[in-house]
Amino acid sequence: MRYWLMKSEPSVWSWNQQCAVRSEPWTGVRNHQAAAAMKAMSPGDQAFFYHSNEGREIVGIVEIISGYEPDPTDKTGRFGMVHVRAIRPLPRAVKLSDIRANPAFSDFALVRQSRLSVLPVTPEQWLTLCAMGGEKTLAG
């Protein structure tokens, strides 16, 4: 299993909206680095659901439930999507300011490339972020 972080602006697609549906296509990614991350995803991988711009915090965990496929919202046909489903919220949100304050995350893509919407998370980073969020099981 691999781990990821996926960003969404809550005014566009929020954690509550994600929880209200069985699964949802993760569309609209138009950055080649983020698209490459999505191409590397496999069903069963897990990702943090991150509220960007408004909140700037990890609020939950989702599971990747489909491999990369064409994104119907991309008229150029160059970008794709995956489907995700909500697993559970974190007991407490992990704020970007707390992540930046932790020296263990100095090389984390969320800190170094703040505009990247989909990014990999190492197993060590995953465990640390789960602990920061009060997650007891640390994995799905």
Buried (B, 14 or more C-beta within 10 A) or exposed (E): EBBBBBBBEBEEBBBEEBBEEEBBBBBBBBBEBBBEBBEBBEEEBBBBBBBBEEBBBBBBBBBBBBBBEEBEEBEEEEBBBBBBBBBEBBEEBBBBEBBBEBEEBEEBBBEEEEEBBBBBBEEEBBBBBBEBBEBEEEEE
